[in-house]
Each structure stands twice: as C-alpha cells, then as structure tokens.
Amino acid sequence: MSASDQLSLTLGPCFAVAVEDRFSPGLTGRTDRDYLSPPQPRDDALTLAALLLDSGADLDGDGPWQRALAGGRRTVRLVETDD
C-alpha cells in the first residue's frame, strides 16, 4: 500500500476558506456570491486562499485579504473550524 492510500490524520486546528465576491450590478449584471471550503489543515487553506487571490507571495495571518475583480471585489479569509 502506498503512502497516498493510507488514512491521514490532521493534528491541530482545521480551517475553512471563506470567499465573498461582491459586484456592482450596474456594471456587470453579476450577482454576489459566497463560498466556504471544507475544513483542511492551515497550510492547505493558505494555499487555496493564495490561489483564489492570484497571489504569488505567501499570505500572512488569517485575512481578510482582498483583490479586485472585474466590476467588483473578492474577499478571502480563513475560519477556524471544530473539525
């Protein structure tokens, strides 16, 4: 059995990645949307947050971080979970 087939145990707190996209309806016709990822280790959550922000640098803290979108703004933060 390979290491990838074994069960993994996450030690320490888990974090969900909360994403909020807010748009100016008069500019885009798009509606606001929210997403909350499944719980995951902090390092994985930071990697997902960086991808969502198109960030090349390592992120500090738990956010919130923001980036401009066409006609709006994306806000990303880490949320500690009980899982």
trRosetta pair geometry for C-beta under 8 A, 3 or more apart (Angstrom, degrees):
i j d omega theta_ij theta_ji phi_ij phi_ji
1 5 4.8 -119 -172 80 92 131
1 6 6.4 104 136 -61 120 84
2 5 5.0 98 59 2 74 102
2 6 7.7 -132 101 -13 46 85
3 6 5.9 -50 -158 19 40 115
10 14 6.1 63 122 -79 147 102
10 40 7.8 -156 -108 -164 158 39
10 41 5.2 -151 -140 -70 119 96
12 41 7.3 66 75 -135 109 87
12 42 7.3 -57 120 -7 128 112
13 42 7.0 55 84 -52 87 107
13 80 5.2 -22 172 -147 137 107
13 81 7.5 144 -179 52 86 56
14 39 3.8 56 137 174 133 110
14 40 6.0 128 -160 49 97 13
14 41 6.5 -62 -117 -79 71 34
14 42 7.8 -152 -137 -48 30 63
14 45 8.0 132 -178 -42 60 130
14 80 7.4 119 79 -156 44 58
14 81 5.0 -40 90 58 95 104
14 83 4.8 -43 51 82 146 87
15 39 6.8 135 62 -147 17 69
15 40 6.5 -47 65 66 67 65
15 41 7.5 15 25 151 89 17
15 42 5.2 74 2 -100 130 62
15 45 4.0 -51 89 -34 115 171
15 62 7.6 -143 -137 -133 139 104
15 78 4.5 -10 -175 -170 135 106
15 79 6.4 138 -161 66 74 40
15 80 5.7 -45 -99 -96 77 47
15 81 6.5 160 -112 3 20 89
16 36 5.2 20 159 -179 134 89
16 37 5.2 174 -162 67 73 73
16 38 6.8 -129 -114 133 92 11
16 39 5.4 -55 -63 -85 82 57
16 40 7.5 104 -95 16 42 77
16 45 7.1 164 -176 -120 3 126
16 78 7.4 143 73 -159 41 56
16 79 4.8 -24 62 63 92 100
16 81 5.3 81 -19 -47 98 123
17 35 7.9 3 102 109 85 95
17 36 7.4 166 79 -152 46 44
17 37 4.2 32 42 13 88 128
17 40 7.9 -14 -17 37 96 116
17 45 5.2 175 -59 -156 95 86
17 48 4.9 -124 -30 101 161 125
17 49 5.3 -159 -132 -68 123 83
17 52 7.1 155 159 -2 138 148
17 76 6.4 -10 -175 -164 97 100
17 77 7.7 160 -156 81 54 35
17 78 6.3 -36 -101 -102 60 60
17 79 7.7 172 -92 18 12 84
18 34 7.5 -17 -170 -168 83 96
18 35 7.5 164 -154 87 41 54
18 36 5.3 -7 -103 -105 72 80
18 37 7.9 -120 -60 12 35 78
18 76 7.1 155 83 -153 55 48
18 77 5.1 -15 60 62 104 84
18 78 7.6 159 16 -110 85 10
18 79 5.1 63 -24 -20 117 122
19 34 6.8 156 86 -158 61 48
19 35 4.4 -1 55 56 108 97
19 36 7.7 -165 22 -72 71 37
19 37 7.9 70 -9 -30 104 91
19 52 5.9 -112 -103 -172 130 154
19 74 6.6 -19 -165 -167 93 100
19 75 7.4 153 -156 82 45 52
19 76 5.3 -8 -104 -102 74 80
20 32 7.4 -4 -174 -174 82 104
20 33 7.9 174 -151 91 44 44
20 34 5.3 -9 -104 -106 70 83
20 74 7.1 155 82 -156 50 50
20 75 4.6 -7 58 57 101 100
20 76 7.9 -165 25 -70 66 40
21 32 6.3 175 93 -153 67 57
21 33 5.0 8 52 55 109 84
21 34 7.6 -157 24 -73 69 38
21 69 6.4 10 -146 6 100 164
21 72 6.2 65 177 124 79 142
21 73 7.6 173 -150 88 49 40
21 74 5.2 -19 -100 -101 74 79
22 32 5.2 2 -114 -116 55 108
22 72 5.2 -176 95 -165 50 110
22 73 5.4 -8 59 58 97 84
22 74 7.9 175 20 -84 68 32
22 75 7.4 25 -1 -1 108 105
23 27 7.3 -138 175 65 87 99
23 28 5.0 -80 -176 52 126 138
23 30 4.4 -69 160 82 179 101
23 31 6.9 173 45 -178 126 3
23 32 6.0 -158 22 -75 82 60
23 69 7.4 -67 -91 90 83 122
23 71 5.2 27 -152 123 93 100
23 72 3.7 -65 -98 -69 55 136
24 27 4.2 46 90 16 109 114
24 28 6.4 108 69 6 66 96
24 71 5.4 -125 44 -176 88 80
24 72 6.1 -168 -2 -79 68 73
25 28 6.8 -85 -130 57 26 76
25 29 6.4 61 -166 -102 66 24
25 30 7.2 -142 -111 58 59 45
25 31 7.3 25 -99 -93 103 52
27 71 4.2 -175 107 -131 119 104
27 72 8.0 -178 72 -46 125 73
28 70 6.8 123 -99 121 124 85
28 71 3.4 121 -49 138 121 166
28 72 6.7 -51 -1 -28 151 105
30 71 6.6 121 29 98 117 136
30 72 7.2 -88 76 -24 125 140
36 79 7.3 -32 -142 38 106 140
37 40 6.8 -37 128 1 121 117
37 45 7.3 170 75 -121 140 84
37 48 6.2 44 -72 140 169 161
39 81 4.3 -104 -101 58 120 152
39 83 4.0 150 59 59 167 132
40 44 4.3 -89 149 89 125 127
40 45 5.2 159 77 -57 101 83
40 48 7.5 91 60 -7 150 137
41 44 4.9 87 62 11 81 105
41 45 7.0 -150 96 -8 39 90
42 45 5.5 -57 -145 38 32 113
42 46 6.3 33 157 -20 67 104
42 78 7.2 44 -137 -158 79 152
43 46 5.8 -53 -149 35 30 111
43 47 6.6 33 151 -20 63 104
44 47 5.6 -52 -150 34 34 113
44 48 6.5 34 152 -17 66 103
45 48 5.8 -53 -149 37 33 111
45 49 6.3 35 152 -20 65 106
45 78 5.3 87 142 -120 134 110
46 49 5.5 -51 -145 36 33 114
46 50 6.3 35 155 -20 65 104
46 58 7.4 18 161 -161 128 78
46 59 5.4 -161 -157 53 95 110
46 78 7.2 -23 -73 -70 67 134
47 50 5.8 -54 -150 35 30 111
47 51 6.6 31 152 -18 63 105
48 51 5.7 -55 -150 35 33 112
48 52 6.3 30 154 -17 67 107
49 52 5.8 -57 -148 38 31 110
49 53 6.2 16 157 -7 66 113
49 55 7.7 -6 123 28 74 132
49 59 5.7 -51 102 10 123 165
49 63 6.8 -135 -154 -56 145 129
49 65 6.7 102 170 36 115 133
49 76 4.9 150 -146 147 90 134
49 77 7.9 55 -122 -104 131 5
49 78 6.6 -64 -57 -60 145 88
50 53 5.9 -66 -144 47 29 103
50 55 4.4 -100 -150 65 74 106
50 56 7.9 134 -177 -62 112 7
50 57 7.8 -147 -134 77 117 41
50 58 7.3 -53 -88 -126 140 35
50 59 5.6 -149 -74 -23 91 111
51 54 7.5 24 -175 -74 32 39
51 55 7.9 -72 -39 36 17 77
52 74 6.9 -147 154 156 97 142
52 76 5.3 135 95 -90 129 146
53 59 7.5 100 38 -79 149 127
53 65 5.6 -22 -96 118 152 128
53 67 5.0 145 -153 -20 77 134
53 74 7.0 -166 -103 100 65 123
53 76 5.7 -111 -58 22 104 143
54 67 6.5 146 41 -174 96 170
55 59 6.3 68 106 -64 160 96
55 65 7.4 -25 -56 160 147 152
55 67 7.7 -142 -59 -63 90 136
59 63 7.3 -6 172 -67 133 82
59 65 6.2 -76 -138 -52 124 152
62 77 6.2 47 144 -171 78 82
62 78 4.1 -103 -154 56 84 106
62 79 7.9 114 177 -66 120 30
62 80 7.8 -46 -131 -37 147 88
63 75 7.8 124 172 175 125 77
63 76 5.7 -120 -120 106 153 63
63 77 3.5 -154 91 -114 131 64
63 78 5.8 138 13 6 108 71
64 75 5.1 -1 -175 -173 128 101
64 76 6.7 145 -155 73 73 37
64 77 4.2 -51 -93 -70 73 109
65 75 7.3 156 78 -154 41 53
65 76 5.2 -21 61 63 92 92
65 77 7.2 159 14 -78 67 57
66 73 5.8 -4 -167 -179 111 110
66 74 6.7 156 -152 83 58 53
66 75 5.1 -21 -97 -98 85 70
66 76 7.7 171 -83 19 36 71
67 73 7.3 164 84 -156 35 66
67 74 5.3 -9 59 57 83 101
68 72 7.8 151 -165 92 57 39
68 73 6.0 -45 -114 -104 46 71
68 74 7.9 54 132 18 2 80
69 72 4.5 -14 70 73 108 85
69 73 6.1 -171 18 -85 89 15
69 74 5.3 89 -38 -27 117 95
